[in-house]
Amino acid sequence: MEGISRKIVRLKKYEDGIYNTEEFQHFAVIHVRLPKSGNIHDVEIELNEFQVQMAIDKLPTYKIGENLMENLSVNEHKENEAVI
């Protein structure tokens, strides 16, 4: 595992062409290095906001590999999407 980040997607919902409401989706994105190619692959897991924060806080403390805490990065990414 190379790191974990947060992704927040804002879905804007429209009804008959008029803005109606919005919804937020929260994802924990785990960055892993593939063993054969060495490329980094992102695994997105949709959770609620609290669960994402727990994953960010707790995942780095598990002993998955040597020096995990030194190599782990935490980032935040936000997106806006419109649903028509």
Distance bins in CASP14 RR format, pairs under 12 A and 6 or more apart:
PFRMAT RR
TARGET T0000
AUTHOR 0000-0000-0000
RMODE 2
METHOD distances of the structure
MODEL  1
1 28 0 0 0 0 0 1 0 0 0 0 0
1 29 0 0 0 0 0 1 0 0 0 0 0
1 30 1 0 0 1 0 0 0 0 0 0 0
1 31 1 0 0 1 0 0 0 0 0 0 0
1 32 1 0 1 0 0 0 0 0 0 0 0
1 33 1 0 0 1 0 0 0 0 0 0 0
1 34 0 0 0 0 0 1 0 0 0 0 0
1 40 0 0 0 0 0 1 0 0 0 0 0
1 41 0 0 0 0 0 1 0 0 0 0 0
1 42 0 0 0 0 0 1 0 0 0 0 0
1 43 0 0 0 0 1 0 0 0 0 0 0
1 55 0 0 0 0 0 1 0 0 0 0 0
1 59 1 0 0 1 0 0 0 0 0 0 0
1 60 0 0 0 0 1 0 0 0 0 0 0
1 62 0 0 0 0 1 0 0 0 0 0 0
1 63 0 0 0 0 0 1 0 0 0 0 0
1 64 1 0 1 0 0 0 0 0 0 0 0
1 65 0 0 0 0 1 0 0 0 0 0 0
1 66 0 0 0 0 0 1 0 0 0 0 0
1 67 0 0 0 0 0 1 0 0 0 0 0
1 68 1 0 0 1 0 0 0 0 0 0 0
1 69 0 0 0 0 0 1 0 0 0 0 0
1 71 0 0 0 0 1 0 0 0 0 0 0
1 72 1 0 0 1 0 0 0 0 0 0 0
1 73 0 0 0 0 0 1 0 0 0 0 0
1 74 0 0 0 0 0 1 0 0 0 0 0
2 29 0 0 0 0 0 1 0 0 0 0 0
2 30 0 0 0 0 1 0 0 0 0 0 0
2 31 1 0 1 0 0 0 0 0 0 0 0
2 32 1 0 0 1 0 0 0 0 0 0 0
2 33 1 0 1 0 0 0 0 0 0 0 0
2 34 0 0 0 0 0 1 0 0 0 0 0
2 38 0 0 0 0 0 1 0 0 0 0 0
2 39 0 0 0 0 0 1 0 0 0 0 0
2 40 1 0 1 0 0 0 0 0 0 0 0
2 41 0 0 0 0 1 0 0 0 0 0 0
2 42 0 0 0 0 1 0 0 0 0 0 0
2 43 0 0 0 0 0 1 0 0 0 0 0
2 59 0 0 0 0 0 1 0 0 0 0 0
2 60 0 0 0 0 0 1 0 0 0 0 0
2 64 0 0 0 0 0 1 0 0 0 0 0
2 65 0 0 0 0 0 1 0 0 0 0 0
2 68 0 0 0 0 1 0 0 0 0 0 0
2 70 0 0 0 0 0 1 0 0 0 0 0
2 71 1 0 0 1 0 0 0 0 0 0 0
2 72 1 0 0 1 0 0 0 0 0 0 0
2 73 1 0 0 1 0 0 0 0 0 0 0
2 74 0 0 0 0 0 1 0 0 0 0 0
2 75 0 0 0 0 0 1 0 0 0 0 0
3 28 0 0 0 0 0 1 0 0 0 0 0
3 29 0 0 0 0 1 0 0 0 0 0 0
3 30 1 0 0 1 0 0 0 0 0 0 0
3 31 1 0 1 0 0 0 0 0 0 0 0
3 32 0 0 0 0 1 0 0 0 0 0 0
3 33 0 0 0 0 1 0 0 0 0 0 0
3 40 0 0 0 0 1 0 0 0 0 0 0
3 41 0 0 0 0 0 1 0 0 0 0 0
3 42 0 0 0 0 1 0 0 0 0 0 0
3 43 0 0 0 0 0 1 0 0 0 0 0
3 55 0 0 0 0 0 1 0 0 0 0 0
3 56 0 0 0 0 1 0 0 0 0 0 0
3 59 0 0 0 0 1 0 0 0 0 0 0
3 60 1 0 0 1 0 0 0 0 0 0 0
3 64 0 0 0 0 0 1 0 0 0 0 0
3 68 0 0 0 0 1 0 0 0 0 0 0
3 69 0 0 0 0 0 1 0 0 0 0 0
3 70 0 0 0 0 0 1 0 0 0 0 0
3 71 1 0 0 1 0 0 0 0 0 0 0
3 72 1 0 1 0 0 0 0 0 0 0 0
3 73 1 0 1 0 0 0 0 0 0 0 0
3 74 1 0 0 1 0 0 0 0 0 0 0
3 75 0 0 0 0 1 0 0 0 0 0 0
4 27 0 0 0 0 0 1 0 0 0 0 0
4 28 1 0 0 1 0 0 0 0 0 0 0
4 29 1 0 0 1 0 0 0 0 0 0 0
4 30 1 0 1 0 0 0 0 0 0 0 0
4 31 1 0 0 1 0 0 0 0 0 0 0
4 32 0 0 0 0 1 0 0 0 0 0 0
4 42 0 0 0 0 0 1 0 0 0 0 0
4 43 0 0 0 0 1 0 0 0 0 0 0
4 44 0 0 0 0 0 1 0 0 0 0 0
4 45 0 0 0 0 1 0 0 0 0 0 0
4 47 0 0 0 0 0 1 0 0 0 0 0
4 52 0 0 0 0 1 0 0 0 0 0 0
4 53 0 0 0 0 0 1 0 0 0 0 0
4 54 0 0 0 0 0 1 0 0 0 0 0
4 55 1 0 0 1 0 0 0 0 0 0 0
4 56 1 0 1 0 0 0 0 0 0 0 0
4 57 0 0 0 0 1 0 0 0 0 0 0
4 58 0 0 0 0 1 0 0 0 0 0 0
4 59 1 0 1 0 0 0 0 0 0 0 0
4 60 1 0 0 1 0 0 0 0 0 0 0
4 61 0 0 0 0 0 1 0 0 0 0 0
4 62 0 0 0 0 0 1 0 0 0 0 0
4 64 0 0 0 0 0 1 0 0 0 0 0
4 68 0 0 0 0 0 1 0 0 0 0 0
4 69 0 0 0 0 0 1 0 0 0 0 0
4 71 0 0 0 0 0 1 0 0 0 0 0
4 72 1 0 0 1 0 0 0 0 0 0 0
4 73 0 0 0 0 1 0 0 0 0 0 0
4 74 1 0 0 1 0 0 0 0 0 0 0
4 75 0 0 0 0 1 0 0 0 0 0 0
4 76 0 0 0 0 0 1 0 0 0 0 0
4 77 0 0 0 0 0 1 0 0 0 0 0
5 26 0 0 0 0 0 1 0 0 0 0 0
5 27 0 0 0 0 1 0 0 0 0 0 0
5 28 1 0 0 1 0 0 0 0 0 0 0
5 29 1 0 1 0 0 0 0 0 0 0 0
5 30 0 0 0 0 1 0 0 0 0 0 0
5 31 1 0 0 1 0 0 0 0 0 0 0
5 40 0 0 0 0 0 1 0 0 0 0 0
5 42 0 0 0 0 1 0 0 0 0 0 0
5 43 0 0 0 0 0 1 0 0 0 0 0
5 44 0 0 0 0 1 0 0 0 0 0 0
5 45 0 0 0 0 0 1 0 0 0 0 0
5 52 0 0 0 0 1 0 0 0 0 0 0
5 55 0 0 0 0 0 1 0 0 0 0 0
5 56 1 0 0 1 0 0 0 0 0 0 0
5 59 0 0 0 0 0 1 0 0 0 0 0
5 60 0 0 0 0 0 1 0 0 0 0 0
5 72 0 0 0 0 0 1 0 0 0 0 0
5 73 1 0 0 1 0 0 0 0 0 0 0
5 74 1 0 0 1 0 0 0 0 0 0 0
5 75 1 1 0 0 0 0 0 0 0 0 0
5 76 1 0 0 1 0 0 0 0 0 0 0
5 77 1 0 0 1 0 0 0 0 0 0 0
5 78 0 0 0 0 0 1 0 0 0 0 0
6 24 0 0 0 0 0 1 0 0 0 0 0
6 25 0 0 0 0 0 1 0 0 0 0 0
6 26 1 0 0 1 0 0 0 0 0 0 0
6 27 1 0 0 1 0 0 0 0 0 0 0
6 28 1 0 0 1 0 0 0 0 0 0 0
6 29 1 0 0 1 0 0 0 0 0 0 0
6 30 0 0 0 0 0 1 0 0 0 0 0
6 44 0 0 0 0 0 1 0 0 0 0 0
6 45 0 0 0 0 0 1 0 0 0 0 0
6 46 0 0 0 0 0 1 0 0 0 0 0
6 47 0 0 0 0 1 0 0 0 0 0 0
6 49 0 0 0 0 1 0 0 0 0 0 0
6 50 0 0 0 0 0 1 0 0 0 0 0
6 51 0 0 0 0 0 1 0 0 0 0 0
6 52 1 0 1 0 0 0 0 0 0 0 0
6 53 1 0 0 1 0 0 0 0 0 0 0
6 54 0 0 0 0 0 1 0 0 0 0 0
6 55 0 0 0 0 1 0 0 0 0 0 0
6 56 1 0 0 1 0 0 0 0 0 0 0
6 57 0 0 0 0 0 1 0 0 0 0 0
6 59 0 0 0 0 0 1 0 0 0 0 0
6 73 0 0 0 0 0 1 0 0 0 0 0
6 74 1 0 0 1 0 0 0 0 0 0 0
6 75 1 0 0 1 0 0 0 0 0 0 0
6 76 1 0 1 0 0 0 0 0 0 0 0
6 77 1 0 0 1 0 0 0 0 0 0 0
6 78 0 0 0 0 1 0 0 0 0 0 0
6 79 0 0 0 0 0 1 0 0 0 0 0
7 24 0 0 0 0 0 1 0 0 0 0 0
7 25 0 0 0 0 1 0 0 0 0 0 0
7 26 1 0 0 1 0 0 0 0 0 0 0
7 27 1 0 1 0 0 0 0 0 0 0 0
7 28 1 0 0 1 0 0 0 0 0 0 0
7 29 1 0 1 0 0 0 0 0 0 0 0
7 30 0 0 0 0 0 1 0 0 0 0 0
7 31 0 0 0 0 0 1 0 0 0 0 0
7 42 0 0 0 0 1 0 0 0 0 0 0
7 43 0 0 0 0 0 1 0 0 0 0 0
7 44 1 0 0 1 0 0 0 0 0 0 0
7 45 0 0 0 0 1 0 0 0 0 0 0
7 46 0 0 0 0 1 0 0 0 0 0 0
7 47 0 0 0 0 0 1 0 0 0 0 0
7 49 0 0 0 0 0 1 0 0 0 0 0
7 52 0 0 0 0 1 0 0 0 0 0 0
7 55 0 0 0 0 0 1 0 0 0 0 0
7 56 0 0 0 0 0 1 0 0 0 0 0
7 75 0 0 0 0 1 0 0 0 0 0 0
7 76 1 0 0 1 0 0 0 0 0 0 0
7 77 1 0 1 0 0 0 0 0 0 0 0
7 78 1 0 0 1 0 0 0 0 0 0 0
7 79 1 0 0 1 0 0 0 0 0 0 0
7 81 0 0 0 0 0 1 0 0 0 0 0
8 22 0 0 0 0 0 1 0 0 0 0 0
8 23 0 0 0 0 0 1 0 0 0 0 0
8 24 1 0 0 1 0 0 0 0 0 0 0
8 25 1 0 0 1 0 0 0 0 0 0 0
8 26 1 0 1 0 0 0 0 0 0 0 0
8 27 1 0 0 1 0 0 0 0 0 0 0
8 28 0 0 0 0 0 1 0 0 0 0 0
8 29 0 0 0 0 0 1 0 0 0 0 0
8 44 0 0 0 0 0 1 0 0 0 0 0
8 46 0 0 0 0 0 1 0 0 0 0 0
8 47 0 0 0 0 0 1 0 0 0 0 0
8 48 0 0 0 0 0 1 0 0 0 0 0
8 49 0 0 0 0 1 0 0 0 0 0 0
8 52 0 0 0 0 1 0 0 0 0 0 0
8 53 0 0 0 0 0 1 0 0 0 0 0
8 75 0 0 0 0 0 1 0 0 0 0 0
8 76 1 0 0 1 0 0 0 0 0 0 0
8 77 1 0 0 1 0 0 0 0 0 0 0
8 78 1 0 1 0 0 0 0 0 0 0 0
8 79 1 0 0 1 0 0 0 0 0 0 0
8 80 0 0 0 0 1 0 0 0 0 0 0
8 81 0 0 0 0 0 1 0 0 0 0 0
9 22 0 0 0 0 0 1 0 0 0 0 0
9 23 0 0 0 0 1 0 0 0 0 0 0
9 24 1 0 0 1 0 0 0 0 0 0 0
9 25 1 0 1 0 0 0 0 0 0 0 0
9 26 0 0 0 0 1 0 0 0 0 0 0
9 27 1 0 0 1 0 0 0 0 0 0 0
9 29 0 0 0 0 0 1 0 0 0 0 0
9 44 0 0 0 0 1 0 0 0 0 0 0
9 46 0 0 0 0 1 0 0 0 0 0 0
9 52 0 0 0 0 0 1 0 0 0 0 0
9 77 0 0 0 0 1 0 0 0 0 0 0
9 78 1 0 0 1 0 0 0 0 0 0 0
9 79 1 0 1 0 0 0 0 0 0 0 0
9 80 1 0 0 1 0 0 0 0 0 0 0
9 81 1 0 1 0 0 0 0 0 0 0 0
9 82 0 0 0 0 0 1 0 0 0 0 0
9 83 0 0 0 0 0 1 0 0 0 0 0
10 21 0 0 0 0 0 1 0 0 0 0 0
10 22 1 0 1 0 0 0 0 0 0 0 0
10 23 1 0 0 1 0 0 0 0 0 0 0
10 24 1 0 1 0 0 0 0 0 0 0 0
10 25 0 0 0 0 1 0 0 0 0 0 0
10 26 0 0 0 0 0 1 0 0 0 0 0
10 78 1 0 0 1 0 0 0 0 0 0 0
10 79 1 0 0 1 0 0 0 0 0 0 0
10 80 1 0 1 0 0 0 0 0 0 0 0
10 81 1 0 0 1 0 0 0 0 0 0 0
10 82 0 0 0 0 1 0 0 0 0 0 0
10 83 0 0 0 0 0 1 0 0 0 0 0
11 19 0 0 0 0 0 1 0 0 0 0 0
11 20 0 0 0 0 0 1 0 0 0 0 0
11 21 0 0 0 0 1 0 0 0 0 0 0
11 22 1 0 0 1 0 0 0 0 0 0 0
11 23 1 0 1 0 0 0 0 0 0 0 0
11 24 1 0 0 1 0 0 0 0 0 0 0
11 25 1 0 0 1 0 0 0 0 0 0 0
11 26 0 0 0 0 0 1 0 0 0 0 0
11 79 0 0 0 0 1 0 0 0 0 0 0
11 80 0 0 0 0 1 0 0 0 0 0 0
11 81 1 0 1 0 0 0 0 0 0 0 0
11 82 1 0 0 1 0 0 0 0 0 0 0
11 83 1 0 1 0 0 0 0 0 0 0 0
11 84 0 0 0 0 0 1 0 0 0 0 0
12 18 0 0 0 0 0 1 0 0 0 0 0
12 19 1 0 0 1 0 0 0 0 0 0 0
12 20 0 0 0 0 1 0 0 0 0 0 0
12 21 0 0 0 0 1 0 0 0 0 0 0
12 22 1 0 1 0 0 0 0 0 0 0 0
12 23 0 0 0 0 1 0 0 0 0 0 0
12 24 0 0 0 0 0 1 0 0 0 0 0
12 79 0 0 0 0 0 1 0 0 0 0 0
12 80 1 0 0 1 0 0 0 0 0 0 0
12 81 1 0 0 1 0 0 0 0 0 0 0
12 82 1 0 1 0 0 0 0 0 0 0 0
12 83 1 0 0 1 0 0 0 0 0 0 0
12 84 0 0 0 0 1 0 0 0 0 0 0
13 19 1 0 0 1 0 0 0 0 0 0 0
13 20 1 0 1 0 0 0 0 0 0 0 0
13 21 1 0 1 0 0 0 0 0 0 0 0
13 22 1 0 0 1 0 0 0 0 0 0 0
13 23 1 0 0 1 0 0 0 0 0 0 0
13 24 0 0 0 0 0 1 0 0 0 0 0
13 81 0 0 0 0 1 0 0 0 0 0 0
13 82 0 0 0 0 1 0 0 0 0 0 0
13 83 1 0 1 0 0 0 0 0 0 0 0
13 84 0 0 0 0 1 0 0 0 0 0 0
14 20 1 0 1 0 0 0 0 0 0 0 0
14 21 0 0 0 0 1 0 0 0 0 0 0
14 22 0 0 0 0 0 1 0 0 0 0 0
14 81 0 0 0 0 0 1 0 0 0 0 0
14 82 1 0 0 1 0 0 0 0 0 0 0
14 83 1 0 0 1 0 0 0 0 0 0 0
14 84 1 0 1 0 0 0 0 0 0 0 0
15 21 0 0 0 0 1 0 0 0 0 0 0
15 83 0 0 0 0 1 0 0 0 0 0 0
15 84 0 0 0 0 1 0 0 0 0 0 0
16 84 0 0 0 0 1 0 0 0 0 0 0
17 82 0 0 0 0 0 1 0 0 0 0 0
17 83 0 0 0 0 0 1 0 0 0 0 0
17 84 1 0 0 1 0 0 0 0 0 0 0
18 84 0 0 0 0 0 1 0 0 0 0 0
19 82 0 0 0 0 1 0 0 0 0 0 0
19 83 0 0 0 0 0 1 0 0 0 0 0
19 84 0 0 0 0 0 1 0 0 0 0 0
20 82 0 0 0 0 0 1 0 0 0 0 0
20 83 0 0 0 0 1 0 0 0 0 0 0
20 84 0 0 0 0 0 1 0 0 0 0 0
21 82 0 0 0 0 0 1 0 0 0 0 0
21 83 0 0 0 0 1 0 0 0 0 0 0
22 80 0 0 0 0 1 0 0 0 0 0 0
22 81 0 0 0 0 1 0 0 0 0 0 0
22 82 0 0 0 0 1 0 0 0 0 0 0
22 83 0 0 0 0 1 0 0 0 0 0 0
23 80 0 0 0 0 0 1 0 0 0 0 0
23 81 0 0 0 0 1 0 0 0 0 0 0
23 82 0 0 0 0 0 1 0 0 0 0 0
23 83 0 0 0 0 1 0 0 0 0 0 0
24 46 0 0 0 0 0 1 0 0 0 0 0
24 47 0 0 0 0 0 1 0 0 0 0 0
24 48 0 0 0 0 1 0 0 0 0 0 0
24 49 1 0 0 1 0 0 0 0 0 0 0
24 52 0 0 0 0 0 1 0 0 0 0 0
24 78 0 0 0 0 1 0 0 0 0 0 0
24 79 0 0 0 0 0 1 0 0 0 0 0
24 80 0 0 0 0 0 1 0 0 0 0 0
24 81 0 0 0 0 0 1 0 0 0 0 0
25 44 0 0 0 0 0 1 0 0 0 0 0
25 45 0 0 0 0 0 1 0 0 0 0 0
25 46 1 0 0 1 0 0 0 0 0 0 0
25 47 0 0 0 0 1 0 0 0 0 0 0
25 48 0 0 0 0 1 0 0 0 0 0 0
25 49 0 0 0 0 1 0 0 0 0 0 0
25 52 0 0 0 0 0 1 0 0 0 0 0
25 78 0 0 0 0 0 1 0 0 0 0 0
25 79 0 0 0 0 1 0 0 0 0 0 0
25 80 0 0 0 0 0 1 0 0 0 0 0
25 81 0 0 0 0 1 0 0 0 0 0 0
25 83 0 0 0 0 0 1 0 0 0 0 0
26 44 0 0 0 0 0 1 0 0 0 0 0
26 45 0 0 0 0 1 0 0 0 0 0 0
26 46 1 0 0 1 0 0 0 0 0 0 0
26 47 1 0 1 0 0 0 0 0 0 0 0
26 48 1 0 0 1 0 0 0 0 0 0 0
26 49 1 0 1 0 0 0 0 0 0 0 0
26 50 0 0 0 0 1 0 0 0 0 0 0
26 51 1 0 0 1 0 0 0 0 0 0 0
26 52 1 0 1 0 0 0 0 0 0 0 0
26 53 0 0 0 0 1 0 0 0 0 0 0
26 54 0 0 0 0 0 1 0 0 0 0 0
26 55 0 0 0 0 0 1 0 0 0 0 0
26 56 0 0 0 0 0 1 0 0 0 0 0
26 76 0 0 0 0 0 1 0 0 0 0 0
26 77 0 0 0 0 0 1 0 0 0 0 0
26 78 0 0 0 0 0 1 0 0 0 0 0
26 79 0 0 0 0 0 1 0 0 0 0 0
27 42 0 0 0 0 1 0 0 0 0 0 0
27 43 0 0 0 0 1 0 0 0 0 0 0
27 44 1 0 1 0 0 0 0 0 0 0 0
27 45 1 0 0 1 0 0 0 0 0 0 0
27 46 1 0 1 0 0 0 0 0 0 0 0
27 47 1 0 0 1 0 0 0 0 0 0 0
27 48 0 0 0 0 0 1 0 0 0 0 0
27 49 0 0 0 0 0 1 0 0 0 0 0
27 51 0 0 0 0 0 1 0 0 0 0 0
27 52 1 0 0 1 0 0 0 0 0 0 0
27 55 0 0 0 0 1 0 0 0 0 0 0
27 56 0 0 0 0 0 1 0 0 0 0 0
27 76 0 0 0 0 0 1 0 0 0 0 0
27 77 0 0 0 0 1 0 0 0 0 0 0
27 78 0 0 0 0 0 1 0 0 0 0 0
27 79 0 0 0 0 1 0 0 0 0 0 0
28 42 0 0 0 0 0 1 0 0 0 0 0
28 43 0 0 0 0 1 0 0 0 0 0 0
28 44 1 0 0 1 0 0 0 0 0 0 0
28 45 1 0 1 0 0 0 0 0 0 0 0
28 46 0 0 0 0 1 0 0 0 0 0 0
28 47 1 0 1 0 0 0 0 0 0 0 0
28 48 0 0 0 0 0 1 0 0 0 0 0
28 49 0 0 0 0 0 1 0 0 0 0 0
28 50 0 0 0 0 0 1 0 0 0 0 0
28 51 1 0 0 1 0 0 0 0 0 0 0
28 52 1 0 1 0 0 0 0 0 0 0 0
28 53 0 0 0 0 1 0 0 0 0 0 0
28 54 0 0 0 0 1 0 0 0 0 0 0
28 55 1 0 1 0 0 0 0 0 0 0 0
28 56 1 0 0 1 0 0 0 0 0 0 0
28 57 0 0 0 0 0 1 0 0 0 0 0
28 58 0 0 0 0 0 1 0 0 0 0 0
28 59 1 0 0 1 0 0 0 0 0 0 0
28 74 0 0 0 0 0 1 0 0 0 0 0
28 75 0 0 0 0 0 1 0 0 0 0 0
28 76 0 0 0 0 0 1 0 0 0 0 0
28 77 0 0 0 0 0 1 0 0 0 0 0
29 40 0 0 0 0 0 1 0 0 0 0 0
29 41 0 0 0 0 0 1 0 0 0 0 0
29 42 1 0 1 0 0 0 0 0 0 0 0
29 43 1 0 0 1 0 0 0 0 0 0 0
29 44 1 0 1 0 0 0 0 0 0 0 0
29 45 1 0 0 1 0 0 0 0 0 0 0
29 46 0 0 0 0 0 1 0 0 0 0 0
29 47 0 0 0 0 0 1 0 0 0 0 0
29 52 0 0 0 0 1 0 0 0 0 0 0
29 55 0 0 0 0 1 0 0 0 0 0 0
29 56 0 0 0 0 1 0 0 0 0 0 0
29 59 0 0 0 0 0 1 0 0 0 0 0
29 73 0 0 0 0 0 1 0 0 0 0 0
29 74 0 0 0 0 0 1 0 0 0 0 0
29 75 0 0 0 0 1 0 0 0 0 0 0
29 76 0 0 0 0 1 0 0 0 0 0 0
29 77 1 0 0 1 0 0 0 0 0 0 0
29 79 0 0 0 0 0 1 0 0 0 0 0
30 40 0 0 0 0 0 1 0 0 0 0 0
30 41 0 0 0 0 1 0 0 0 0 0 0
30 42 1 0 0 1 0 0 0 0 0 0 0
30 43 1 0 1 0 0 0 0 0 0 0 0
30 44 0 0 0 0 1 0 0 0 0 0 0
30 45 1 0 0 1 0 0 0 0 0 0 0
30 47 0 0 0 0 0 1 0 0 0 0 0
30 52 0 0 0 0 0 1 0 0 0 0 0
30 55 0 0 0 0 1 0 0 0 0 0 0
30 56 0 0 0 0 0 1 0 0 0 0 0
30 59 1 0 0 1 0 0 0 0 0 0 0
30 60 0 0 0 0 0 1 0 0 0 0 0
30 62 0 0 0 0 0 1 0 0 0 0 0
30 64 0 0 0 0 0 1 0 0 0 0 0
30 72 0 0 0 0 0 1 0 0 0 0 0
30 73 0 0 0 0 0 1 0 0 0 0 0
30 74 0 0 0 0 0 1 0 0 0 0 0
30 75 0 0 0 0 0 1 0 0 0 0 0
31 39 0 0 0 0 0 1 0 0 0 0 0
31 40 1 0 1 0 0 0 0 0 0 0 0
31 41 1 0 0 1 0 0 0 0 0 0 0
31 42 1 0 1 0 0 0 0 0 0 0 0
31 43 1 0 0 1 0 0 0 0 0 0 0
31 44 0 0 0 0 0 1 0 0 0 0 0
31 59 0 0 0 0 0 1 0 0 0 0 0
31 60 0 0 0 0 0 1 0 0 0 0 0
31 71 0 0 0 0 0 1 0 0 0 0 0
31 72 0 0 0 0 1 0 0 0 0 0 0
31 73 1 0 0 1 0 0 0 0 0 0 0
31 74 0 0 0 0 0 1 0 0 0 0 0
31 75 0 0 0 0 1 0 0 0 0 0 0
31 77 0 0 0 0 0 1 0 0 0 0 0
32 38 0 0 0 0 1 0 0 0 0 0 0
32 39 0 0 0 0 1 0 0 0 0 0 0
32 40 1 0 0 1 0 0 0 0 0 0 0
32 41 1 0 1 0 0 0 0 0 0 0 0
32 42 1 0 0 1 0 0 0 0 0 0 0
32 43 1 0 0 1 0 0 0 0 0 0 0
32 44 0 0 0 0 0 1 0 0 0 0 0
32 59 0 0 0 0 0 1 0 0 0 0 0
32 64 0 0 0 0 1 0 0 0 0 0 0
32 72 0 0 0 0 0 1 0 0 0 0 0
33 39 1 0 0 1 0 0 0 0 0 0 0
33 40 1 0 1 0 0 0 0 0 0 0 0
33 41 1 0 0 1 0 0 0 0 0 0 0
33 42 0 0 0 0 0 1 0 0 0 0 0
33 43 0 0 0 0 0 1 0 0 0 0 0
33 64 0 0 0 0 0 1 0 0 0 0 0
33 65 0 0 0 0 0 1 0 0 0 0 0
33 71 0 0 0 0 1 0 0 0 0 0 0
34 40 1 0 0 1 0 0 0 0 0 0 0
34 41 1 0 1 0 0 0 0 0 0 0 0
34 42 0 0 0 0 0 1 0 0 0 0 0
34 43 0 0 0 0 0 1 0 0 0 0 0
35 41 0 0 0 0 0 1 0 0 0 0 0
40 71 0 0 0 0 0 1 0 0 0 0 0
40 73 0 0 0 0 0 1 0 0 0 0 0
42 75 0 0 0 0 0 1 0 0 0 0 0
42 77 0 0 0 0 1 0 0 0 0 0 0
43 55 0 0 0 0 0 1 0 0 0 0 0
43 59 0 0 0 0 0 1 0 0 0 0 0
44 52 0 0 0 0 0 1 0 0 0 0 0
44 55 0 0 0 0 0 1 0 0 0 0 0
44 77 0 0 0 0 0 1 0 0 0 0 0
44 79 0 0 0 0 0 1 0 0 0 0 0
45 51 0 0 0 0 1 0 0 0 0 0 0
45 52 0 0 0 0 1 0 0 0 0 0 0
45 54 0 0 0 0 0 1 0 0 0 0 0
45 55 1 0 0 1 0 0 0 0 0 0 0
45 56 0 0 0 0 0 1 0 0 0 0 0
45 59 0 0 0 0 0 1 0 0 0 0 0
46 52 0 0 0 0 1 0 0 0 0 0 0
46 55 0 0 0 0 0 1 0 0 0 0 0
47 53 0 0 0 0 1 0 0 0 0 0 0
47 54 0 0 0 0 1 0 0 0 0 0 0
47 55 1 0 0 1 0 0 0 0 0 0 0
47 56 0 0 0 0 0 1 0 0 0 0 0
47 59 0 0 0 0 0 1 0 0 0 0 0
48 54 0 0 0 0 1 0 0 0 0 0 0
48 55 0 0 0 0 0 1 0 0 0 0 0
49 55 0 0 0 0 0 1 0 0 0 0 0
49 56 0 0 0 0 0 1 0 0 0 0 0
50 56 0 0 0 0 0 1 0 0 0 0 0
50 57 0 0 0 0 0 1 0 0 0 0 0
51 57 0 0 0 0 0 1 0 0 0 0 0
51 58 0 0 0 0 0 1 0 0 0 0 0
51 59 0 0 0 0 0 1 0 0 0 0 0
52 58 0 0 0 0 0 1 0 0 0 0 0
52 59 0 0 0 0 0 1 0 0 0 0 0
52 74 0 0 0 0 0 1 0 0 0 0 0
52 76 0 0 0 0 0 1 0 0 0 0 0
52 77 0 0 0 0 0 1 0 0 0 0 0
53 59 0 0 0 0 0 1 0 0 0 0 0
53 74 0 0 0 0 0 1 0 0 0 0 0
53 76 0 0 0 0 0 1 0 0 0 0 0
54 60 0 0 0 0 0 1 0 0 0 0 0
54 61 0 0 0 0 0 1 0 0 0 0 0
55 61 0 0 0 0 0 1 0 0 0 0 0
55 62 0 0 0 0 0 1 0 0 0 0 0
55 74 0 0 0 0 0 1 0 0 0 0 0
56 72 0 0 0 0 0 1 0 0 0 0 0
56 73 0 0 0 0 0 1 0 0 0 0 0
56 74 1 0 1 0 0 0 0 0 0 0 0
56 75 0 0 0 0 1 0 0 0 0 0 0
56 76 0 0 0 0 1 0 0 0 0 0 0
57 72 0 0 0 0 0 1 0 0 0 0 0
57 74 0 0 0 0 1 0 0 0 0 0 0
58 64 0 0 0 0 0 1 0 0 0 0 0
58 72 0 0 0 0 0 1 0 0 0 0 0
58 74 0 0 0 0 0 1 0 0 0 0 0
59 68 0 0 0 0 1 0 0 0 0 0 0
59 69 0 0 0 0 0 1 0 0 0 0 0
59 72 0 0 0 0 1 0 0 0 0 0 0
59 73 0 0 0 0 0 1 0 0 0 0 0
59 74 0 0 0 0 1 0 0 0 0 0 0
60 67 0 0 0 0 0 1 0 0 0 0 0
60 68 1 0 0 1 0 0 0 0 0 0 0
60 69 1 0 1 0 0 0 0 0 0 0 0
60 70 0 0 0 0 0 1 0 0 0 0 0
60 71 0 0 0 0 1 0 0 0 0 0 0
60 72 1 0 1 0 0 0 0 0 0 0 0
60 73 0 0 0 0 1 0 0 0 0 0 0
60 74 1 0 0 1 0 0 0 0 0 0 0
61 68 0 0 0 0 1 0 0 0 0 0 0
61 69 1 0 0 1 0 0 0 0 0 0 0
61 72 0 0 0 0 1 0 0 0 0 0 0
62 68 1 0 0 1 0 0 0 0 0 0 0
62 69 0 0 0 0 0 1 0 0 0 0 0
62 72 0 0 0 0 0 1 0 0 0 0 0
63 69 0 0 0 0 1 0 0 0 0 0 0
64 71 0 0 0 0 0 1 0 0 0 0 0
64 72 0 0 0 0 1 0 0 0 0 0 0
65 71 0 0 0 0 1 0 0 0 0 0 0
65 72 0 0 0 0 0 1 0 0 0 0 0
END
